[in-house]
Structure formats: structure tokens, C-alpha cells
Amino acid sequence: MSAMRSSAPARPQPAARTSARRPTHHRRLLVATVLLTAATVVLSAAAAQVGASPVDAGPARPPAAPTATASGPTSVGPVEEHLPGQLLTEGQAQGSTRLEVDWGNRTPVQGQPVTISGSAPVPSNGASRWVYLEEQAIDSRVWGYLKDTRTDATGRFRLELTLDRVNEPRRFRIRLDKAPGAPSAASPPATFSAVWKPVGPATVSYPGLTLVWPGAEVLVGSKQAVVGTLATRLTRATAALQQQVAGRWSDIASTPVTGAGTFSLDLPTTYLSHGDYRVRITANGTVALETPGQSVVVVPDYTPAGRASSYVFVSPSPVGRWNPCAPISYRVNTAKAPPGVLLDVRTALEQITQATGLRFDYRGPTTVVPFATSDTFDPAVADLVIAWADPAQMRGLFPAGTLGVGGPEFRAGTAVDPAGRPVRQIYQGGVTINTAFNKDLKPGAGEGLTRVAALMHEVGHAVGLMHVTGDEAQLMSPSIGYGLDRWGAGDLAGLELVGSGGGCVTPAA
């Protein structure tokens, strides 16, 4: 299956020019659609069997060496683990007639390259051979092309592998094609799992106070604390951890100081953020100590792809976003949905929460279909509604090839953040997925074109992001590629700005 293409709705245009593209039942409602070309709707037998889309199959097959008689691979499909007459071993002496692989460090630090080296049998004509690094798909167990190199005159080869996600086991193998006097071969698989190596804690001394701060970067979901010791004993002292939000310092944790002058304050890591924090000590109701700000970044457990500048707001000025200081209630219409969608919805919303800090509160089922002909999308039902519907219900928003629609609606008038800056407040959102693709979208997340990826994309629209062009590594790109089920660097930058980092949203006075 090729990548899922979508139409990229532009920034809001004058009504006269967009009436055919925008629903007429909500004048402030902006909807983004994901479209599929007719060719991508049909799953060919070969694509379904191999389990990889053309865009993920890697570059075209390398040309054969001029003196070689064997051509490169014609398929990324499976080959035998142990071919007849070929004993596969690891770490044997150079010059062996067997395929040898030295995998190097199988638990590397995230983002640091690992060198894979080895030796392949030299063909009888002395030509070099193509060496292919393949990865096994998690769900289908099928081997797919990842990268390649060529052997030197002695049969030696080297490849580099970089893992971008922490604690995610991945299986690889080396494959050789048949050459004169040298049979085809595939190595036994090797499992890799990257580890995260943070910058160590930093001890900082202030007048009368010593603090141990976590590293400049901490892993999302990890347990982190700011630990302090006072130089002199204070009566009835309290320590507070404060975060700067929209230019103002706010308490996020507090604890009494012990009689020994020590305390520990938990640092929030439940969602991704770039935060400035400080510690404030009060004693007998007055401020005794106040430290300068310390920057801490909460990072994901993988290396986001693409450019951090690759994001577009639904409402760029003022920025449109939900109030992160109140939970967003949601309901799901499963009447025409495939089995298991509630789990996929929860998974997608967890990914939104981790990227934004927005909280979602499930209120149960509903019969509402956002943007449908019946026009029953009412905020009294829930703040966010997710549904499945067929094209006949959708006011022409599901032309051939449309996967789904998603968008927010804004309150009339202007709201403000804690610093008094204007915000265009989102108070309602909807997502509707086309039932025509119930069988094409795989349940869950991971390999393939998945429901979780589609829901993440559409809910991304509902929380304030438009399509971004020119960077296909972003999930908010108009094309949802095979296996693209996690946020890119631009997605995360945009989601952080429409999330909790901007502080509470309140109506303007």
C-alpha cells in the first residue's frame, strides 16, 4: 500500500472562496480532510504479503557489479533462515566460506551509531557482493529492506545502524544474494534495544541553599525530583517548586522542610515540555529564599524526525487552543466502527496528552456524528466527539478517497492566557472517520497504516494543528505514510504550543 495522501487545507480563507470546502453548519468550524488517491485504496496481493509500502521499501535495487552475473534482490520478502548447505555462524575468522556477522553493541545509546561488520564468501569471479540489512516487522514477522552496502575484495563489509527509540526491541539480519560459486545466505537474527543516557544531575549552590537538579533533559514518564538542603535551620519552613508559565511563576509542588533542613520536590514529567523551574523557600509566612530559574526539558523516548519548525496552526493569530487547566470531555460513536476502536481512541488521546498536557475524560457512547448532514454536533454532548460514518452522512466531506475529517470550533470573542495575551479558545472539536476504510486501517499502532495513526492525525486537527507541507516526517503532513504512527519534531513543537505550556485560558475581561 502506498502512502495515504490527503488534501492539505490552507490557512482560513475568505468565506466566498471556501464555502465549498468548509461545512456551512458551523461558520467558525475549520475541518481538515485526509484523502487517498484511488490507487492507494486497493491493496495488491504483493503489498499485503510483503507488509511494506513502496515508499518504505528503501531506494531502488542497487545495480549489479559490472563483472558479476547475479543481479540484486527482486523482493523484500522473506528468505530462509538457513539455506541448504549454508552453515550460518557469527564471529568466525576472515576468509571463511561462511557468512560472518559481528553485530557490535546490541544495547547502544539512543541516537549513537552502531557499526555492524562481517565477512561474506567471495564469488568465484572475485566480484564484490551486495549486503542487505533487513528488519523484521513486529506484526507480520516479514523481513523488509533497510539499507545496503558492498563487500570489498576480501568479502569484508561494514554498515552503520542508529536506533532512535528507547527500550524498543528491534530484530535485524544480514542477507546476501546468490553469486557465482557463493550461495545466497541470511544470518540468524539479532535483537537490538537502545538505552537512554541522560546528562547526570547537577548540584547547584545558592546562598544558604544547595539543590540537586535533574539533568538538563529528562525522559518523559521518568521519576525526577529536585532535592535541597538548607545551610541554616528555619522555623516552619516550606519549599515550593515553581514553573514559569506565560511569563509568571506558579507553584506546582510544595513540601515542608524537615528538621534537618532537607526536602524533595517531584518534577512533573507526564508530558513533553521545555520548562523553567525555581525553588522558593518560605518561613513563618515570609519568603526566605528564591533561586534563579533552571531549565529542564522533558523529552520523548525516541528521536523525533524532521524539522522542529514544521508545524502550522489552525488559528495562527491569536493562537487557537483549548484551556489546558480543565479536562476535555469526549464521547465515541461506535455504531459503524470496527471492533476495538475504543482502545485505539484511548491510545491516540494518550499520545495527544503526552505531547500537550491536555487531559481527556471519557463520558461514554453517543449517537452524534460530527459534521454530518443531520447537524447534531452539539457541545452539550461533549467537548470532543469521535465517530465513524459513511459518505452519505457527511455533507460531501467524504468524496472518493477521503479517510476522515477533523477540526475545532472557537468561542466568540477573545480569551487570554495568564499574562493577558489574547488566545482564540477552542471549546469544541470533532473527528469523523470514513467507514469505507474500516478494513484498510489496521487496529492498534505500530507497523502499517493504523487506526491509531489516523486518529492521532485527525485529533491533531481538533486540538489546533493544520497540515504541514514539505516535511513528510511529520504525522500532520498531508500524507500519512506506512508506519508513521508517532509525532515528528514539528508535530511536537506545535502541540506543545497549543497545550499546557501556554497556561490556562480564561475569557477576556
C-alpha positions in Angstrom: 0.0 0.0 0.0 1.4 3.4 -0.8 1.3 6.4 1.4 -2.1 7.8 2.4 -2.3 11.2 0.7 -4.5 13.9 1.9 -5.7 17.3 0.7 -3.9 20.0 2.6 -6.4 22.6 3.7 -4.9 26.0 3.5 -5.0 28.6 6.3 -8.5 30.0 6.7 -9.5 31.9 3.6 -12.3 34.5 2.9 -15.7 32.8 3.1 -16.5 33.5 -0.5 -13.6 31.4 -1.6 -14.0 28.5 0.8 -17.7 27.8 1.0 -17.3 24.6 -1.0 -14.5 23.4 1.3 -15.9 24.2 4.7 -19.1 23.0 6.4 -21.8 25.6 6.4 -23.4 24.5 9.7 -20.6 26.0 11.8 -19.2 29.2 10.5 -16.2 29.2 12.7 -15.5 25.5 12.3 -12.4 24.5 10.4 -12.1 21.0 9.1 -9.1 19.2 7.7 -9.5 16.1 5.5 -7.3 13.2 4.7 -7.6 11.9 1.2 -6.5 8.8 -0.5 -5.9 8.5 -4.2 -7.8 5.7 -5.9 -4.6 3.7 -6.4 -3.9 3.6 -2.7 -7.3 2.2 -1.8 -6.6 -1.1 -3.4 -4.3 -3.5 -1.6 -2.4 -5.6 -4.0 -1.7 -9.1 -3.0 2.1 -8.5 -3.2 1.9 -5.5 -0.9 -0.3 -7.3 1.6 2.1 -10.2 1.6 5.3 -8.2 1.9 3.9 -5.9 4.5 5.7 -2.8 3.3 4.7 0.1 1.2 6.7 1.2 -1.8 7.7 4.4 0.0 9.2 2.4 2.8 10.8 -0.3 0.7 14.0 1.8 0.5 15.8 3.0 -2.5 15.7 1.2 -5.8 17.6 -2.0 -6.1 21.4 -1.3 -6.5 22.8 -2.2 -9.9 24.9 -5.4 -10.0 28.6 -5.1 -10.1 29.9 -4.9 -13.8 31.7 -8.2 -13.5 29.0 -10.0 -11.5 26.5 -12.3 -13.2 23.9 -12.1 -10.4 21.5 -9.3 -10.0 20.3 -7.7 -6.8 17.2 -8.7 -4.9 13.8 -8.6 -6.6 11.7 -8.7 -3.5 11.9 -7.7 0.1 10.0 -10.8 1.1 11.3 -13.5 3.4 14.2 -15.8 2.7 15.1 -19.0 4.5 16.9 -18.5 7.8 19.2 -21.4 7.0 19.7 -22.1 3.3 20.6 -25.6 2.1 24.3 -26.4 2.5 25.0 -23.0 4.2 26.1 -23.0 7.8 25.5 -19.6 9.3 27.7 -18.5 12.1 28.9 -15.3 13.8 32.4 -14.1 14.7 34.5 -16.6 12.8 37.8 -16.0 11.1 38.2 -13.9 8.0 38.4 -15.9 4.8 35.8 -18.4 5.9 33.3 -19.7 3.3 30.5 -18.9 5.7 28.6 -15.6 6.3 30.0 -14.0 9.4 28.5 -11.1 11.3 29.8 -9.0 14.2 26.8 -7.1 15.4 28.7 -4.8 17.8 26.8 -3.3 20.8 23.2 -4.5 20.8 22.2 -2.1 23.6 23.6 1.2 22.2 22.8 4.6 23.5 19.8 6.2 21.7 21.0 8.2 18.6 24.5 6.8 18.6 25.5 4.7 15.6 26.5 1.1 15.9 28.9 -0.5 13.5 27.9 -3.9 12.0 30.7 -5.7 10.3 31.4 -9.1 8.8 32.6 -11.2 6.0 30.8 -12.8 3.1 32.0 -15.6 0.9 33.8 -14.2 -2.2 32.3 -15.2 -5.5 34.4 -17.3 -7.9 34.7 -14.4 -10.3 36.1 -12.2 -7.4 33.4 -9.6 -7.7 32.0 -7.7 -4.8 28.6 -8.6 -3.4 25.6 -6.6 -2.2 25.0 -6.9 1.5 21.5 -6.1 2.8 20.5 -5.1 6.3 16.8 -6.1 6.8 14.4 -5.6 9.7 11.6 -7.9 10.8 8.2 -6.3 11.0 6.7 -6.6 14.5 3.3 -7.7 13.5 3.7 -9.6 10.2 7.2 -11.1 11.0 8.1 -10.3 7.4 11.6 -9.1 6.6 11.9 -5.7 4.9 14.8 -3.9 3.3 16.5 -1.2 5.5 19.9 -0.3 3.9 22.8 -1.9 1.9 26.5 -1.8 1.2 29.0 -3.8 -0.9 31.8 -6.1 0.2 35.4 -5.3 -0.6 37.9 -7.6 -2.5 38.2 -9.9 0.6 34.5 -10.1 1.3 34.5 -7.8 4.2 31.7 -5.3 4.8 30.6 -2.6 7.3 27.2 -1.0 8.0 26.0 1.6 10.5 22.8 1.4 12.4 21.3 4.1 14.6 18.3 3.4 16.9 16.1 6.4 17.7 13.7 4.9 20.2 14.5 3.8 23.8 13.7 0.3 25.1 12.1 -0.8 21.8 13.4 -4.3 20.8 14.1 -4.5 17.0 15.2 -7.5 15.1 17.7 -7.3 12.2 19.5 -9.7 9.9 22.1 -9.6 7.1 21.1 -11.1 3.7 23.3 -11.9 0.7 22.1 -12.8 -2.8 23.4 -15.7 -4.8 26.6 -15.1 -6.7 28.9 -17.3 -8.9 30.2 -20.0 -6.5 28.7 -18.4 -3.5 25.1 -19.3 -2.5 22.6 -16.9 -1.1 22.5 -16.6 2.7 20.7 -14.9 5.6 22.3 -14.6 9.0 20.5 -15.5 12.2 18.5 -12.5 13.5 20.0 -10.2 16.1 17.8 -8.1 18.5 18.8 -4.5 19.4 17.3 -2.2 22.0 18.6 1.3 22.6 19.1 2.8 26.1 18.8 6.4 27.1 21.8 8.1 28.7 20.8 11.3 30.3 23.1 14.1 31.4 23.7 13.5 35.1 22.1 15.5 37.9 23.7 18.9 38.6 24.4 20.2 42.1 24.0 24.0 42.3 24.8 26.1 45.4 22.9 29.2 46.2 23.3 31.5 49.3 22.0 29.4 52.2 20.8 26.6 49.9 22.2 23.6 47.9 20.0 22.0 45.3 20.5 18.8 43.2 18.6 19.4 39.9 17.9 16.5 37.5 19.8 16.7 34.2 19.0 19.3 31.6 17.0 16.6 29.8 14.8 14.1 31.5 12.8 11.2 29.9 9.1 11.6 29.7 7.4 9.4 32.4 10.6 9.0 34.4 10.6 9.8 38.2 12.6 13.0 38.8 13.0 15.2 41.9 14.7 18.4 43.0 16.4 17.7 46.3 17.5 20.5 48.6 19.4 21.2 51.8 19.3 24.4 53.8 22.5 25.7 55.3 20.7 27.1 58.4 17.6 25.8 60.1 14.4 27.8 59.5 11.3 27.7 61.6 8.1 26.3 59.9 9.8 26.4 56.5 8.1 25.2 53.3 9.8 24.5 50.0 7.8 25.1 46.7 8.8 24.1 43.2 7.6 26.8 40.8 7.3 26.7 37.0 7.3 29.8 34.7 4.2 29.7 32.5 3.3 32.6 30.2 5.9 34.8 32.0 4.6 34.1 35.5 5.8 31.8 38.3 3.3 29.3 39.7 3.6 26.7 42.4 3.4 23.1 41.0 4.6 21.2 44.1 5.3 22.0 47.8 6.5 20.2 50.9 7.6 21.0 54.5 11.3 21.3 55.1 12.5 18.7 57.6 14.1 19.5 60.9 17.4 18.7 59.3 16.8 21.3 56.6 16.2 18.9 53.7 13.4 18.5 51.3 12.5 16.8 48.0 10.1 18.1 45.3 8.8 16.0 42.4 9.4 17.4 38.9 6.5 16.8 36.5 7.4 14.6 33.6 4.0 13.3 32.4 4.1 15.3 29.2 6.7 16.8 26.9 7.8 20.3 27.7 10.5 22.9 27.8 10.3 24.3 31.3 11.9 26.9 33.5 11.8 26.0 37.2 12.9 27.5 40.5 12.6 26.8 44.2 11.1 29.2 46.7 11.5 28.8 50.5 9.1 30.4 52.9 9.4 30.5 56.7 6.8 31.9 59.1 4.8 33.1 56.1 7.6 35.2 54.5 9.9 34.5 51.6 13.3 33.4 52.9 15.0 32.2 49.7 14.2 32.2 46.0 16.5 30.7 43.4 17.1 31.8 39.8 15.3 29.7 37.1 16.7 26.4 35.9 15.8 24.9 32.5 14.7 21.3 32.2 13.4 19.7 29.0 11.1 16.6 29.2 12.0 14.6 26.1 10.3 11.6 24.3 11.7 8.1 24.4 12.6 8.4 20.7 14.4 10.9 18.4 11.6 12.8 16.6 12.2 13.0 12.9 12.1 16.1 10.6 12.3 19.8 11.4 11.1 21.3 14.6 9.8 24.3 12.6 7.4 22.1 10.6 4.0 22.9 12.1 1.0 25.1 11.2 -1.7 26.4 13.5 -5.4 26.3 12.6 -5.6 29.8 14.1 -2.2 31.4 14.0 -3.0 34.9 15.3 -4.1 34.7 18.0 -3.2 31.1 18.5 -6.2 28.8 18.9 -6.1 26.3 21.7 -8.1 24.5 24.4 -7.9 25.5 28.1 -5.4 23.0 29.4 -6.5 23.7 33.0 -9.8 21.8 32.5 -10.4 18.3 31.3 -11.7 17.8 27.8 -14.8 15.5 27.9 -15.2 13.2 25.0 -17.6 10.6 23.6 -17.2 8.0 20.9 -19.9 6.9 18.4 -19.0 3.3 17.6 -22.2 2.4 15.7 -20.4 2.0 12.4 -16.9 1.5 13.8 -14.9 -1.8 13.5 -14.3 -3.8 16.7 -11.7 -2.5 19.2 -11.8 1.2 18.3 -12.3 2.4 21.9 -8.8 1.1 22.8 -7.4 2.8 19.7 -9.1 6.1 20.6 -7.6 5.9 24.1 -4.2 5.2 22.7 -4.4 8.1 20.3 -5.5 10.5 23.1 -2.7 9.3 25.3 -0.3 10.4 22.6 -2.0 13.8 22.5 -1.8 14.1 26.2 1.9 13.2 26.3 2.6 15.9 23.7 0.4 18.6 25.1 -0.5 18.0 28.7 -4.2 18.2 27.7 -6.4 15.8 29.7 -9.3 13.8 28.3 -12.3 12.5 30.2 -14.3 9.7 28.6 -18.1 10.2 29.1 -19.4 7.1 27.2 -21.0 6.4 23.9 -23.1 8.8 21.7 -25.1 8.8 18.5 -23.7 12.1 17.3 -21.7 12.3 14.1 -19.6 15.5 13.9 -20.0 17.5 10.6 -22.8 15.1 9.5 -25.8 16.1 7.4 -28.1 15.8 10.4 -26.2 18.7 12.1 -26.4 17.2 15.6 -22.9 18.2 16.7 -23.7 20.0 20.0 -21.1 20.9 22.6 -23.7 19.9 25.3 -23.0 16.3 24.2 -19.2 16.5 24.9 -16.3 18.8 24.2 -14.9 16.3 21.7 -16.8 13.7 19.7 -15.1 10.9 17.6 -17.3 8.9 15.2 -17.3 6.7 12.2 -19.7 7.4 9.3 -20.3 6.6 5.6 -20.1 9.2 2.9 -23.8 9.7 2.6 -23.9 11.3 6.1 -21.1 13.7 5.6 -22.3 16.8 3.6 -20.0 16.0 0.7 -16.9 15.9 3.0 -16.2 12.3 2.1 -15.5 12.4 -1.7 -13.9 9.3 -3.1 -10.7 8.5 -1.2 -11.3 10.6 1.9 -10.2 8.9 5.1 -11.6 11.3 7.6 -12.2 14.8 8.8 -11.3 16.6 12.0 -11.4 20.2 13.3 -12.1 22.6 16.1 -14.6 25.3 16.8 -13.7 28.6 18.6 -15.7 30.6 21.1 -16.8 34.0 20.0 -14.7 36.8 21.4 -11.2 36.7 22.7 -9.8 34.8 25.7 -6.4 35.4 27.4 -3.5 33.5 28.9 -2.1 34.2 32.4 0.0 37.0 31.0 -3.1 38.7 29.4 -2.1 37.8 25.9 -5.0 37.0 23.5 -6.0 33.4 22.8 -8.6 32.1 20.4 -10.2 29.5 22.7 -11.2 26.1 21.3 -14.3 24.8 23.0 -15.5 22.0 20.8 -13.9 19.5 18.4 -14.8 16.6 16.2 -13.3 13.7 14.3 -15.2 11.5 11.9 -13.5 8.5 10.1 -14.8 7.2 6.8 -16.3 3.6 7.2 -15.0 2.8 3.7 -11.6 2.3 5.2 -12.6 0.2 8.2 -10.8 -2.8 6.6 -7.8 -0.9 5.3 -6.7 0.6 8.6 -5.1 -1.9 10.9 -6.2 -1.9 14.5 -3.7 -0.5 17.1 -0.4 1.2 16.5 2.9 0.1 15.0 3.7 -1.3 11.6 1.4 -0.5 8.7 -1.4 2.0 8.2 -3.0 2.0 11.5 -6.2 3.4 13.2 -4.1 5.0 15.9 -2.0 7.0 13.4 -5.2 8.1 11.6 -6.8 9.1 14.9 -3.7 11.0 16.1 -3.7 12.9 12.9 -7.4 13.9 13.0 -7.3 14.7 16.7 -4.2 16.8 16.0 -6.5 19.0 13.8 -9.1 19.1 16.6 -6.6 20.5 19.1 -5.3 23.2 16.8 -2.9 22.0 14.1 -3.3 22.1 10.4 -1.5 20.2 7.7 2.2 21.0 7.2 3.7 20.6 3.8 7.3 20.0 2.8 8.2 17.6 5.7 6.8 14.1 5.3 8.4 13.1 8.6 5.5 14.8 10.4 2.3 13.0 11.3 0.4 16.2 10.5 1.8 16.0 6.9 -0.9 15.7 4.2 0.4 12.2 3.6 0.2 9.6 6.3 3.0 7.2 5.4 3.3 3.5 6.2 4.3 3.0 9.8 4.2 6.7 10.6 2.5 6.5 14.0 4.5 8.8 16.2 5.0 12.5 16.3 7.7 14.2 14.4 9.8 17.1 15.7 7.5 19.7 14.1 4.4 18.0 15.4 5.7 18.0 18.9 6.8 21.7 18.7 3.3 22.7 17.5 1.4 20.5 20.0 3.5 21.9 22.9 2.5 25.5 21.9 -1.2 24.6 21.8 -1.0 22.7 25.0 -0.2 23.3 28.7 2.9 25.3 28.1 0.8 28.4 27.4 -1.0 28.2 30.7 -4.7 28.4 31.5 -7.2 30.1 29.1 -9.8 32.4 30.5 -12.4 34.7 29.0 -11.1 38.3 28.5 -12.4 40.8 31.0 
